[in-house]
Amino acid sequence: MKRVTTILPALAFFLSGILSAQSNHPKYVFGLNLGFTVYQGDLTPERLGAFKTQKLSAGIHASRLLSSSFAVRGNLTRGRLKGDDARYDQPEFRQQRNFNFTSPLTELSVQLLWNPAGRNYTDKGYSPYLFAGAGFAFLHIRRDWSRFNPSYFGVESADLFPGLAADTAHSLPRVIPVIPVGAGINYFFNSRLGANAETSYRLAYTDYIDGFSQSANPRRKDHYLQYSVGILYRTGKTDPLKCPVIRY
């Protein structure tokens, strides 16, 4: 009898190890998304960015699920940025200054995702998340001041010209560090397929995303935002055999 009472706990421990191994939590999530980028800087009066010149973007990403609450994600986004003074009637000077720029955008970043509800492994339903990370944005900025009207500004144009000369002499960045911060929500239809929506803000430590600084507002840095929706594919299933977990 003593032998049986000794063997049973050992057997239970052994079986629990086997059954736990059969619980196959998903490890990776892959996604495709479409959305748009919004420039925020000197060439727009809108505090939330230049929605009048928003541009389409597309991206791919891959996440490694670390736990039910945390994941790390690699992200690649392609899009464009654009700003144009002439798109705004107010303040009136913008249509006379007439600065504008465009740039293709390629962004590579790594982000840490936090799921406050701890639903990374949940088969179905909604799953909100927050994220922050770091990366690089690759740009090819084309700025244009050819429609600038100096006669409108009168004596003030004497201050604009030195600033414009300084901007012209300043080399434009081709690669800038960015810090993406944002929030999103996933919805999984089953253990594998899902969809998501996301909004994010890119902190960029330069005033030359739009190509202008000294002739515009040198005290204000340029940034950009991204909004997207997409589809998700999650590898593996949560406990595919539906085996109960033995607790002792």
N, C-alpha and C positions, 0 to 999 in steps of 0.2 A: 504493500500500500504506500509505503514511504517512497518507493521508486516511482510509482505512478504520480504522486503529488510533486515529485521533483521533475519528471519528464513533461508534465502538462504545461507548466509555465514556460519551459524552454521551447516546446512545440508551438505555443501561442506566439512567442516572440519571433520564431522562425517564420510562421505563416504571416504574421503582420508585416514582416520585412518583404515577403513576396508580394503581398497584396498592395503594399505601398508602392512597390516598384511598378505595379500595373497601372497606378494612377499617373497618367501621362499628361501633365500640365503642358499647355502650349508654351513654346519658347520664343517664337518670332511672329512679328506682324509686318506684312508688306503692304504698301499702299501706293495708289496713283491719285493725283488731285489736279483740279483745275480751279482757277480763281483769277484774281487781279491784284496788281501792286498799285500802291498809292504813294506818290512822292509827297514829302512834307519838308518845306524849306522856305527860302527867301522869295520864291516866285509864286507864292500863293498866300492870300490873306486868310485862308481857312485854317483854323486851329487843328482840325482833325485830318488835314491833308488835302491834296489837290484831286478831289473826286471828279472834277471836270476833265482831267487828263489821265484818268486811271487806265492801266494797260493790262491785257490778259497775261496770265502766267500759268505754268504747268510744272508739276514736280513729281518726284518719286521719293519714297522713304522706306527705311527698314528699321524695325525696332527689336531689341532684345529684351524680353520680359525678365526682370530680375526678381520680382515678387508679385504678390497680388496688388501692391500699391505703386511700385516703381518700375520704370523701364528706361532704357537709353536708346536714342534714336539718331540715325544718320539721315541727313536730308539734303537733297539736290533740287534746286529750283531754277527754272529759266523764265525770264520775263523781260519787261522793259520798264524804264522810268521816263516820265515826261513832265515838264513844267512849262507854263507859258503865261507871261504877264497879260497878254492880249485877251485871254479868256475871261478876264474880270473887269467889270465896269466900275467897281468901287474897291479901293480908292481910285479916283480918276487918273492919278499919275501912272498907273500900271499900263494903260493902253498907250501912253506916250513913252514910257521907258522901254517897253516891248522886248525885254529879255526873254529868251526861251532856251530850252535844252532838251535833248533826248539822249538816252543811253540804253544799250542792251544790258541785261543783268543776269549774271550767273552766280548763284549762292551755294556754298557748301557749308554745312554746319553740323554740329553734334549737340544734342539736347537731352536733358534729363526730364522725364515726364513723371508727374506725381498724380496718381489716381486717389483722391481723398476717400472715396467710397470703397476702395480695395476690391475693385471688380475686374481686374485684368484677366482673371481666369473664368469669369462667369460666361456661360454658354450664350445667353440671349439677354437683350435689353440694353438700356442706356448706361453710359459710363463717362462721366465728365472728367476732365483732367486739366492740369496747369503745367506749364513747362518754361524752362529757361535754358540757355546754352551759350555757345560761342561759335564763331565761324568767320568766313571771309566772303566778301562780295567782289566779283570781278566786273569791271565797268569799262566802257569805251565812250566817254562823254563828248558830245558834240554841242557846243554852246553857240549862241547866235545873238549878237546885239546890233545887227545891220539895220534894224528898223527903229533904233533909238532916235528920239526927236529932241535934240539939245535945246532948241529954241523954246520949247514948252517950259523948261526948268529955269531959264534965264540965268541969273547969277549963281543959282544952285548947281548948274552944270559944271561950274569951275571946281566943285567938290567931287562931282561924279567922275570927271575925266581922270584925275589921278588914281581914284579907286579902280576904274576900269583898266587903266594902264598896269596897275599892280596885279590885277586878276589875270590880265593877258600874259604877264611875265611869269605867273605862278604855274608850275607844271601841274597838270590834272592827275588825280590819282587813278591808277589802273586796278589796284587791289586795296580794299579797305577792311579792317576788322569790324565785325558787327556782333551785337549781343541780341539774339532773338528772345523775346519774352511774350507769352500769350496764353490762351486758353482754348479749349475745344471740347467736343463731345463726340463719342463714338456710339454707334448703335449696331449691335450684332444680331443678325437674323437667325443665326445658328452658331455652332462652335467654330465655324471657319469664315463665313462671309459677313461683312459689315459695311457700314458707311460712316463718314464723319464730316463734321463741319468745324472750321477753325478760324480764329482771328489772332493776329500777332503783330507786334511792334518791333522794329529793328532800330536799336540804338547804334548810331554810327558816329564815330568821333572825328568828323571832318565837316567843314563848311563848304566843301567843293563838290558835293554830289551833283549840284546843278551848274557847276563851273563858275559861279559868282560868289564873292564874299565881300571884299572891301567896297565894291560899288553897290552893294545891296544892304545886307545886315550882318556885319562881321561878328556881332554878339550872339547870333543864333545859329546853332549847328543844324545840319540837314539830317533827316531821317527818312524812313519809309515804312509803310505798313503792308501787310498781306492778308487777304481773305480768301478762303478756299473751301471747296467741298470735294469729297473723293470717295473711293471704294477701298475696302480693306480685305486682306486675306490673312488669316491667322493659322499657323501650322499646328497640327496636333489636335487632340481632344482632351477635355477634362474627364479623367476616369472613364475611358471608353467602355470598359466592362461593367460599369456601374457597381463595382464591388464595394461593400461597406468597409470602412476603416476600422480595424480592431483597436480598441483602446483598453489599456490595462493599468 
